[in-house]
Amino acid sequence: MTGLVAMGGILVGVLALTVIISVMNGLEAELAGLLNDGEAHIELRPRSASGIPAISPLLDNLSRQPHVVGAAPFVSSEVLLVHRGRDGRSRIQTATLKGVDAERELTVTRTFTNCHPEFNDFIPDPGWVLPEGANADPGILLGVDLAGALRIGLGQRLRMVVPAASSFRSGQLDSIQGREKWWLVVGLVDAGLAEFNSTMAIAEIDKAAEFLQIAGEAQGIGIKCDSQGQAGVVAGDLLALPAFTDFRTETWLDRNSVLFEAMAREKALMYLFLVLTMAVASLGIIGALTLMISEKRAEIGILRTLGMTKRGIMSWVVLEGWLVGLIGVASGLFLGWLIGFLLQRFPLRIPGDLFVLETVPILLNPVDFILVGTITLVVCLVATLYPGWEAARMDPIEAIRAT
């Protein structure tokens, strides 16, 4: 009975950990995919604060580099967006204005494919009834969450401000002064990540650079590689080229290092919890083997008198305890893989207001299953050594007399 309890504990521990790690692997893969769609694999910027005076030669150079499949110039800066709603209240939100070359940006990110309505080169839909004076405003795309916070919809105007610090008085939004411009919302973007959706404001690069007073044609170049994993290697190769010696690079992993490091630590903690769980379950194996040895003292004594060595006795006890762990591990791995497979086939939905993903992500990685099984079997093997040693050191004559 004690052996069955130990086997059940091992099964549950292995099952729980394999499912949790599969979910974490799926989450990491989904986030990496969303980041791949929403931002460049590499951002190339000048080391100085100045802009890039001539962008065409650099783009031509990048197009000839191996593993580079797209490159697009951009300008970017933090701004304030102000909108007065129909209720008469003014709302203000910080945002990141990014100016892009639409044609080239399509080769680097999928931002425009996630736009509603279908992207039309920052031009409003011909059928819209626009506010007075809106025809002269340049078009802008907003993240859906940012638009929701501003209570602004398609075809409405907003005021963009780079405020002068001396002109801002808290609580009086209309008093914000500085460099400002009116824009027309021509599209909403849902990138799938709250960070993008709540801060994203995208405009034509010429219009954005003019408003931000950027010196040069761009502030940086976004680069897409043929694989996310190649970003670090490509970034290093670019900096070794004479044309890019005065530039610095930042990969998508550099920009999101805190997020992925946190996920790696959580995964390591899961393995620590596995060891602790298996240590508790192994107490059941120790108890079961100790009870078995106590009940079979006479049989052990007889086997020893018949010539069985201490090593043979220990091996027999260790094997019996290890089989309990092996059955528990095999059952846990099988059930963990089965549950993961079923969650892939029949995804479990998540309420939209709780998380950025719509369903529970699952990625079954055989390496993790092998690692979990190996760690568990090693812990079970260690747990059998003490009972095996106790059985081996038993005096055969005393064992027979005690019965």
Secondary structure, DSSP 8 states (H G I E B T S, - for coil): -HHHHHHHHHHHHHHHHHHHHHHHHHHHHHHHHHHHHHS-SEEEEESSSS-BS--HHHHHHHHTSTTEEEEEEEEEEEEEEEEE-TTS-EEEEEEEEEEE-HHHHTTT--TGGGEES---TT---TT----TTGGGS-EEEEEHHHHHHHT--TT-EEEEEEE-GGG--TT-GGG--EEEEEEEEEEEE--S-HHHHTTEEEEEHHHHHHHHT-SSSBSEEEEEESSGGGHHHHHHHHHTSGGGTTEEEEEHHHHTHHHHHHHHHHHHHHHHHHHHHHHHHHHHHHHHHHHHHHHTHHHHHHHHHTT--HHHHHHHHHHHHHHHHHHHHHHHHHHHHHHHHHHHHS--B--TTT-SSSB------HHHHHHHHHHHHHHHHHHHHHHHHHHHTS-HHHHHHT-
